[in-house]
Amino acid sequence: MDALRRARWLEAELGDPRDPSAEFSYARRVEDDEAERYPSSALRTLLEAQVHRHYVPRPLGGQLRSFEDVGALVRVVARRDLTVAITHAISLLGTAVVWLSGDAAQQRRLADAVLDGERVSVALTEPGSGSDLLAMSVAARPRGDGYHLTGEKWLGNGLDRHRFVVVYARTEDRGGPRGFSHFLVDKQAVAGGVRASGKIPTLGLRGADLNGLAFDAQLPSSALIGASGSGFEVILKALQVSRTICGTLSLGALDTALDTVLRFALHRRIYGKQVAELPQSQKLLVESWTEMLVCDSLTGLELRGLHAVPAQASVHSAVVKYLVPTLAEHAMQKLSVVYGARYYLRNGDDPGIFQKMYRDNLVVSLFDGSTQVNLFSLSHQLRSLVIHHRATEMPSWAACAREPAELDWSKLSLSASGQDSVLAGFDAGCAALRDAIGHEPDATRQAIEISLVRLTQGRDELFEAVRRLSPGAFAAGDPEAFELARRYAVIVAAAAVLIDRHLNQAALTGTLAHPAVMAVALHRLAAQLGGVPLLPSPCYRDCFAALLARREQDGHCGLYVTQPENSNAVT
């Protein structure tokens, strides 16, 4: 897999995270965070590694081949520091607006700027309306041969430091989605018309430039991106890409949190034993690990899906953006129990990287649409998804060995029109797993079967509840509609795991291809629906042995087996 090779290269490029002299060491990253210092030096290191070139499509001179590649690189950076990863990857959302709807001149100009190392911010939210896209008051009115931009944007990443800002602004007084447009603002060209409001203090991401901008600027007509009135539709499509990438941010944070606590558990002794030898510790560790594997599988499939079935991205991105940060938060909470009092301390044997990852990951559930925003968005499509659901074979595009086609940005859609090819492969995935475990010990087969039955039952209960709930309840944001959307996300994640295991078994040696690991992973998903018994102790014990073997093999606990390095550079 090219994505894994690129990730392996970047890991080596960033150096040993436990070498305090390295720029991307945990010690240096925590030091910057404690000082609330902007990570300029770390960002220069990424610039030298030319990671930014993967944000620009190949036809424009960049190296964006697939979003699975991009996600793998972003995850590596997130393993070291979410502040740096989010600050660097903010360009994905800003540039996506231009790749989606900009004209050739705008695309060329922005591509050249990003390839030269510029980052692109997005000015979307506002103090008075938060993330309500139809209530924004920043306005761009025609004046002379351009537009006069006025108002204040708030809580944007890099607004004070980045030269280019994509601004979402009202261009019509009337309400509704056709009243908004996007503008590409070069702050250097309108220096007197832009004022930063000051760095906003936050719980995590302490070194990030979370800021606001006040505008009173005259823009040229060429600043308008796409057709006037297209802003609402375009930003919703662009968010489908960035929301899916968000899964890799939480995965990177969870990678480091798990590795840190596992190291502690293997070396710390209590009650005459290693912490890792205690059955309850093993249970919490493998539950956290398998939840990470579920998130890894779901995110990877949906990143491939951006290329293969972009028209379904409105559903897939909402599932990833809701479920992955949420499961990562749950997993870190379990890890904190194993870590004991140390998770609350900001000094000790490690430099405090677990605590930083724990804090920083909380923000992933908030930006690019919060968990509630994504559940609300998903709930609006549930009736159509249930009505049009037809069980099919597992989608061949989910195979990780397939070279993805270039993303056709024009095929991103506000609605999946009732289609979800991942969910459609759920039954085929269940059947394939049952065939594959026919010769496994009875206890393992029984554990897997109980989870498969509960997940299938949960899918059927979900469909029935969606048919029963009135259309008005979905439109009004009824709490039951949110709960049904949550359950839908869980079933889709189960389908992703089943599909991944069948189509990519060779790359999953020691993870989802291991029966005990699959038993725990499916149990974690079935537990989200309720009504499942605890797994037998041998399942946790065998899964823990698989976790240690996985870490020994590749030095980390990720889903896919790393292939041999074929080159010495990211290409």
Secondary structure by P-SEA (a helix, b strand, c coil): caaaaaaaaaaaaacccccccccccaaaaaaaaaacccaaaaaaaaaaacccccccccccccccccaaaaaaaaaaaaaccaaaaaaaacaaaaaaaaaccccaaaaaaaaaaaaabbbbbbcccccccccccccccccccccccbbbbbbbbcccccccccccccccccccccccccccccccccccccccccccccccccccccccccbbbbbbcccccccccccccaaaaaaaaaaaaaaaaaaaaaaaaaaaaaaaaaaaaaccccccccccccaaaaaaaaaaaaaaaaaaaaaaaaaaaaaacccaaaaaaaaaaccaaaaaaaaaaaaaaaaccccccccccccaaaaaaaaaacccccccccaaaaaaaaaaaaaaaaaaccccccccccccccccccccccccccccccccccccaaaaaaaaaaaaaccccaaaaaaaaaaaaaaaaaaaaaaaaaaaccaaaaaaccaaaaaaaaaaaaaaaaaaaaaaaaacccccccccccaaaaaaaaaaaaaaacccccccaaaaaaaaaaaaaaaaacccccccccccccccccc
